[in-house]
Amino acid sequence: MNKPWKVMVAFAGVFVAGMIAGGPLLNRWQAFRDDRRPPWLERTMAHYEHELQITPAQREKIMPILLQVQKEWRQQREDNVRAMTSIIDRMHEAVGAELTPEQRQKVEGMRQEMRERAERYRGRTHQREQAQEQRAKH
C-alpha cells in the first residue's frame, strides 16, 4: 500500500463511529434488560406462589406486607444516600481547604456532575419502582 495513512484514518473513523453509536445503544439495552426482569416484589410473590402454593386469600394478605417492606427498604436507601452525601460533602470541604482557588473550582464542577448523574439515576430508579407498585396493586 502506498498510502497507509488513509487506512489508519479510515480505521480511526470506524472506531470513533462505533463509540458514538455504541454508548446510546448500550444505555437502551440496559434499560430494556431492566424492564424485562421482574421487579423484586413480583419475583418474591411468584416465588411464594410457586414454592409455597399460597392461596389467593394469602396473596391478598401478603401483598400489603411486601409493599410495606419495599417502602421501608426505599426509605432506608434514601437515608443512606443522604448520610453518604453528608460524609462526602465534609470530605470535599476538608480537601478544599488544601487546594488552590482554581482547584476548588474544578472540584466543585466534579461534585456537580456527580450530583446530576445521581439525580438522573434516582429518577430512573424511582420511575421503575412506581411502575412496580402499580403492577403489584392490580
C-alpha positions as CSV (number, residue, x, y, z in Angstrom):
1,M,0.0,0.0,0.0
2,N,1.4,3.3,-0.9
3,K,-1.0,5.4,1.3
4,P,-1.1,3.7,4.8
5,W,-2.3,6.9,6.4
6,K,-5.7,6.5,4.6
7,V,-6.1,3.1,6.1
8,M,-5.3,4.5,9.6
9,V,-7.7,7.4,9.2
10,A,-10.5,5.0,8.0
11,F,-9.8,2.7,10.9
12,A,-9.9,5.5,13.4
13,G,-13.2,6.8,11.8
14,V,-14.8,3.4,12.2
15,F,-13.6,3.2,15.8
16,V,-15.0,6.7,16.6
17,A,-18.3,6.0,14.9
18,G,-18.6,2.8,16.9
19,M,-18.0,4.6,20.1
20,I,-20.5,7.3,19.3
21,A,-23.2,4.8,18.3
22,G,-22.4,2.3,21.0
23,G,-22.9,4.5,24.0
24,P,-26.6,5.2,23.5
25,L,-27.2,1.7,22.3
26,L,-25.7,0.3,25.5
27,N,-27.9,2.6,27.6
28,R,-31.0,1.4,25.7
29,W,-30.0,-2.2,26.0
30,Q,-29.6,-1.9,29.8
31,A,-33.0,-0.1,30.2
32,F,-34.6,-2.9,28.0
33,R,-32.9,-5.6,30.1
34,D,-34.0,-4.0,33.4
35,D,-37.6,-3.7,32.1
36,R,-37.7,-7.3,31.2
37,R,-36.5,-8.6,34.5
38,P,-39.4,-8.9,37.0
39,P,-39.1,-6.4,39.9
40,W,-38.4,-7.6,43.4
41,L,-42.0,-7.6,44.6
42,E,-43.2,-9.6,41.6
43,R,-40.3,-12.1,41.9
44,T,-40.9,-12.6,45.6
45,M,-44.7,-13.1,45.1
46,A,-44.1,-15.5,42.2
47,H,-41.6,-17.4,44.4
48,Y,-44.1,-17.7,47.2
49,E,-46.9,-18.8,44.8
50,H,-44.6,-21.5,43.3
51,E,-42.8,-22.8,46.3
52,L,-45.5,-22.3,49.0
53,Q,-48.6,-22.7,46.8
54,I,-50.2,-19.8,48.7
55,T,-53.9,-19.3,48.2
56,P,-55.5,-16.1,46.7
57,A,-56.6,-15.1,50.2
58,Q,-53.0,-15.4,51.4
59,R,-51.8,-13.5,48.4
60,E,-54.2,-10.6,49.4
61,K,-52.8,-10.6,52.9
62,I,-49.1,-10.9,51.9
63,M,-49.1,-8.2,49.2
64,P,-49.5,-5.3,51.7
65,I,-46.7,-6.7,53.8
66,L,-44.4,-6.8,50.7
67,L,-45.4,-3.3,49.7
68,Q,-44.6,-2.0,53.2
69,V,-41.2,-3.7,53.2
70,Q,-40.5,-2.2,49.8
71,K,-41.4,1.2,51.2
72,E,-39.2,0.8,54.2
73,W,-36.4,-0.5,52.1
74,R,-36.6,2.5,49.8
75,Q,-36.7,4.9,52.8
76,Q,-33.6,3.2,54.3
77,R,-31.8,3.5,51.0
78,E,-32.7,7.2,50.8
79,D,-31.5,7.8,54.3
80,N,-28.2,6.0,53.5
81,V,-27.7,8.2,50.4
82,R,-28.3,11.3,52.5
83,A,-25.8,10.2,55.1
84,M,-23.2,9.3,52.5
85,T,-23.7,12.6,50.7
86,S,-23.1,14.4,54.0
87,I,-19.8,12.5,54.6
88,I,-18.7,13.2,51.0
89,D,-19.5,16.9,51.4
90,R,-17.4,17.1,54.6
91,M,-14.6,15.4,52.8
92,H,-14.7,17.9,50.0
93,E,-14.7,20.8,52.4
94,A,-11.6,19.4,54.2
95,V,-9.9,18.7,50.9
96,G,-10.9,22.1,49.6
97,A,-9.0,23.8,52.4
98,E,-5.8,22.3,51.0
99,L,-6.5,23.3,47.3
100,T,-5.9,26.5,45.3
101,P,-9.0,28.5,44.3
102,E,-8.7,27.1,40.7
103,Q,-8.5,23.5,42.1
104,R,-11.5,24.2,44.3
105,Q,-13.5,25.4,41.3
106,K,-12.7,22.2,39.4
107,V,-13.6,20.0,42.4
108,E,-17.0,21.9,42.6
109,G,-17.6,21.1,38.9
110,M,-16.8,17.5,39.5
111,R,-19.2,17.4,42.5
112,Q,-22.0,19.0,40.4
113,E,-21.5,16.4,37.7
114,M,-21.7,13.6,40.2
115,R,-24.9,15.0,41.7
116,E,-26.5,15.3,38.3
117,R,-25.7,11.7,37.4
118,A,-27.0,10.6,40.8
119,E,-30.3,12.5,40.3
120,R,-30.7,11.0,36.8
121,Y,-30.2,7.5,38.2
122,R,-32.5,8.1,41.1
123,G,-35.2,9.4,38.8
124,R,-35.0,6.3,36.6
125,T,-35.0,4.1,39.7
126,H,-37.9,5.9,41.2
127,Q,-40.0,5.6,38.0
128,R,-39.3,1.9,37.9
129,E,-40.3,1.4,41.5
130,Q,-43.5,3.4,40.9
131,A,-44.4,1.2,37.9
132,Q,-43.7,-1.9,40.0
133,E,-46.1,-0.7,42.8
134,Q,-48.8,0.0,40.2
135,R,-48.4,-3.5,38.7
136,A,-48.5,-5.1,42.2
137,K,-51.7,-3.3,43.1
138,H,-53.5,-4.6,40.0
